[in-house]
Amino acid sequence: MPESAFAKPDDVYETLGAFMKEIVNHPEIGPKFTASNTSFHIVYTEPSGCEMTVDCTGPTTVVTCGPGAPPAEINLQMSAHDGHLFWLGRLNMTLALARQQVKVSGTMSKMMKLLPALRPCFPLYREFLTEHGRADLAEAR
């Protein structure tokens, strides 16, 4: 298994959490989250103790980093490194689900419908990493 891109939960929040907050407000991508009318709760492992909730049920999408969010319609569990690889466009989500590398419970059809809409985010994530001093993460490890 490759070394994780993140050493501690704050690294995950400062990278994956900050990126998620940015893309849900993107003029082209944000409305796709809102249109999904669902909520996601992601538990990241390696490092343990990372949670993120993306609530797309209101007029604007809200991203919350950390525990204590209300229950979500879709629950995911994956390593933070796999989350990073997903945003780089290097994790085949269908294959990761089949291998239970990513575990999901809830309304999977809504999640699968949103996945293709996220492809334009992959180059945005690389730009985000470079702009935030994490160009070292822009290439998959």
N, C-alpha and C positions, 0 to 999 in steps of 0.2 A: 504494500500500500504506500502511496506517495506521502511525503511529509505534508502535514496540514499547512494551509496558507495562513492560519490564524493561531496565535499562541494562547489567547485568553478571550473571554466573552466580549470585553470592550473592543477588541480588534474586529470581531464579527459585527458588532453594532456600528462601529465607525466606518465599516466598509459596506457590508451587505445591507445593513439597516439604512445607512445614509443613501446608498444607491436606490434602494426601494422607495424611500421618501421622495427622491428626485424624480424617478420615472412615473410614479402615480400622479405627479403634477405636470408631466410632459404633455404639451398640447395635442399630440397625436396618440400617444399611448395611454395617458390617463383616462380618457373616456372609455377605453376598452375595459379597464378595470371596473369602472362604475357600471358599465353595461352588463358585466358578469353578475351583478347583484348577488354576491356571495361573500363569504369571509373565509380567510385562511389562517390557520395557526401552525406555525412551523417551529418544531423543536430541533435545534441543531445540536449535534454531538461533536465531540473532538474539536474544540474544547466543549466540555459539558456545561450545562447551565445556561444555554442560549435559547431564548424564545423570541419569536416575532409574530405579531398578528397584523394582518392586512384586512381591514374591514371595508368592503366595497358595497355595503348595503345602503349607504346614505347618499346625499347629493355630491359629496366629495369622499374620496378614499382616504382612510386614516391608517397610518402605520404606527404601531406601538412596539417598541423594543423592550424586552424584559417580561418577567412573569406577571401574572395577575390580570390578564385580559379576559373578557367574557368568553364563553364557549363559541367556537367557530363551526361553520358548516363543513369545512374540509380541514382535516388535520394531516400534517406531513411530518415525517421524521427522516432526517438525513444528516450526514456529517456536514460540518460547515465547509469543508473542502469540496464536497460534492455540490453544495449550493454555489460556491465560487465557480466550479467547472461548468455548472449549468449556465450561469450568466456569461461565461466566456464562449458559450456555444459548443462546449466540448463534452457535455454529458447528454447522452441519448436518454431522455426521460422515459420513454416507453420501455427500453431495455432495462434501465435502472429499476423501474417498477416491477418488471417481470422477475428480476434477480433479487428483489426485495432489498436492494441497496437503498432505495427510497421507499418508505412505507407510507401508505395513504389510507385514511378512513374518511368516510363521508361521501358526498355527491361527486364522484370522480368525473362524471360526464361534463360538469361545469368546468372543472380544472382542465380537462383535455381540450375543451373548446377554446379556452383562453391561451393554451400553450403556443399555437401558431402565431397568435397576435404578439407574442413576446420576442419573436425572432429579431425584430429591429432593435431590440435592447442590447443585443450582443456587442455590436461595435460601440454603443453608448457606454457600456460597462468598461470596455478597454479605455475609452476616453476619460471616463470618471476616475479610473485608477491612476492614470497619468496625471490628471489635473490635481489629484489629491495626494501626490507624492508617493504613490504605490505602484509605479511603473514596473517594479520588480514582480508584481503579481499579474501583469498583463499577459504573460505567456503561461499557459497551463503547465503545471508541474505534476 
